[in-house]
Each structure stands twice: as C-alpha cells, then as structure tokens.
Amino acid sequence: MDPRVTRLAEQLITYSVRLQPGEKIYIEIKGQEAMDLGRELVRAATEKGGVPFWYYNDETLSRGFVKHADQAQFQAWGAFHRPIMEAVDAYIGVRGSTNPFDLADVDPDRLKWHDQAYWGQVHIPVRLQKKWCVLRYPNPAMAQAAERATEEFAQFYFDVCTLDYARMSKAMDPLAELIERTDRVHLKGPGTDLTFSIKGLPPVKCDGHRNIPDGEVYTAPVRDSVNGVIRYNTKTRQGGAVLANVRFVCKDGRIVEATCDGPAEKLQAALDIDEGARYFGEFALGVNPWITRPMLDTLFDEKIAGSFHLTPGNAYAAADNGNKSALHWDIVMIQTPEWGGGEIRFDDVLIRKDGVFVLPELAGLNPENLK
C-alpha cells in the first residue's frame, strides 16, 4: 500500500470527520483506482472503533440505471437510499470516476430525476447534516483533464490533500471576521460587474473538514439581492457536458438570462430543475496556495488561490439564505492577472485585487504566506 494513501485515509478519519468509537460511517467509492483509498478508510475507521458501511457507485456501473430508469424508479431509489444516510454519523465520498463523461448521452429528464433523487432526497437534506468530507482520487482520467502527467499529478494531489489545514484555518480567521461584519459585496472583472448583500449570513471556514483538498471561506448572498452580470472564466461540467464562458444576468437575485459556449440545453436544463436553481446559494473565496490553475474538477477548481465562486442553487445549512434546490453548481471565476484580473470590494473597501488580498489583516491568506 502506498504510504501516501495510508496517511490520507488516517487524516480523513481522525481530522476531517473526527470519527469517534461506535459511530457509523458511510464510505462511497467511485472508480477502480479509488479502491485503494477505500480499503484504507475501512481499515482506519474500524481501528478507530467506528462501524464502516461502503458503497461502490461509479458512473460506469450506474449508467444502466440512470439511462433507462423512469421517474418512479428514481424516486424509489432515493426513498431506499435515504434511510441508509439517515442511519450513519459520518460520510466520506471518494470520487475517482474512470470516465466522468459516462452519462453524457443521458437525456435531460433522466439527469433531472437522478439529481432530484441523489441530491434532492439524500445528500442535500440528510448528508449535509452529518459529519462529512468529499474528495477526488487521482487517476489517468483526472490527470488528462488537468493536462498533466499521471505520476506528476498524483504527487501534486497528495501534496495538496495532506497540507497543514490547521495552520490554514488560523489564517482564515480575519477573513471570516470581516465577512461577518460586511453588508455589500461588489465583484468586478472582465465581463463581470455584480453586487449583492451578505448581511446577517455567517462565514464558514472550509479548512479540511468538508472537502479535501480544501481552502475556501464561504457565506451566501441575501437571496433577492444579486444584481448585475457575471461571466465565469473557467470551464465547468454539467449534465455530462463541458460548458465554458457561462454568463448570467441577474435581477433581484434571480438569473434572468443565461448563456454559455457549449451545449446551451445543458445549462438551461440545470437552471430549470426547480425554482431555486435560478437563485444563488453560496459565495466563496478560494485560498489554497498550491492550486493555481483549473483542471475541470470542482473540488480543486473552487479552491484556486485568487478565485471566487458564486453558486446557483441550494444554500448550505451553515450559511442558509433560504434558497432550496436540487442543484448546487459551483462555477469558478479566477481573478489573477493571467486570467484577466479583477476586484472584490466589501462595503466599498477594496479587499482583493488581481487575486491578492490587499488589507494587512488578510495578507496571511496570500499564497506566499500559506505555503
């Protein structure tokens, strides 16, 4: 067994979900390569005194159901799955799909029914109330998406995933305090001029307890306060397809116009899944110093140093603006100079320019101070 895998498994069990003796933990695995980490998680959880339950759910296996099931079958699947999630104390999802595009040819209705069952019935209302952590696992498909050599990418992955998250957490405190006392946010960049309020919505530090890799501080916009236009400059996956240059025009919180490069029907289908999908449920600033470029993988891209994401769909319970949806779609905008730059202002005060925090109390979150 690769010692890096063992180290990561033990970090996930002891730090990320803080598993206690007697607690039940649900371990969901996607991808054959991810089985190594799955085995180590089962071992580490058992040695910690926990009771592990494991489930293999790769797209290559689920394809036959997702492509052919009707709405009643999806609803029955969700109803069967939900009590399992309700019965556990913690959840770890290891996502290393062999081919993340294996559902690319599934019709939009079935993808909608799948999301309503998987996310709407199980993960959003139940899993998010548990101790949980989600991560990717390196494989050739992931290295290809990142346009990196497989071996080099694997080393990058383990370096990022096992960094000192306790140290990062301490550096996040001043930003969390600033968010807590802020009302108005103004985002500017190429194709973007957007304002909204975060007044009364709490900050949440993502410091290795929810995602691995981690490195973001999030809150949520007041639901009806978002106005202006935003054009995201990184690619994103939706409905088994890749979309680029996603652009939203927003009025009183609602996305009233949406365009993209790529299959526009996938964009519209996502936003039409329910009423809440056209409102935003999260606003977050990415601060992971080791992640500097997108790789078409949300769990990495949303942590890019100098980035932010403004998320259509469901709000997390920890920063709940009242928006409910089966969708939670993290789309990323990078504001470093090579990506066009940009500004973030809190209550008309510039806090970050071209991806670098300019307030002295936030300087500890700049990459040179976190590495």
ABEGO torsion letter per residue (X at the ends): XBAAAAAAAAAAAAAAAGBBBGBBBBBBBBEAAAAAAAAAAAAAAAAAGBBBBBBBABAAAAAAAAAABBAAAAAAAAAAAAAAAAABABBBBBBBBABAAAAAABBAAAAAAAAAAAAAAAAAAAAAABBBBBBBBBBAAAAAAAGBBAAAAAAAAAAAAABBAAAAAAAAAAAAAAAAABABBBBBEBGBBBBBBABGBBBBBBAGAABOBBGBBBBBBBAAABBEBBBBABBBBBGGBBBBGBBBBBBGGBBABBBBBEBAAAAAAAAAABAAAABBABBBBBABAABABBAGBAAAAAABBGBBBBBBEBBBAABBAGBBBABBBBBBBBABAAAGEEBBBBGGBBABBGGBBABAAAAAABAAAAX
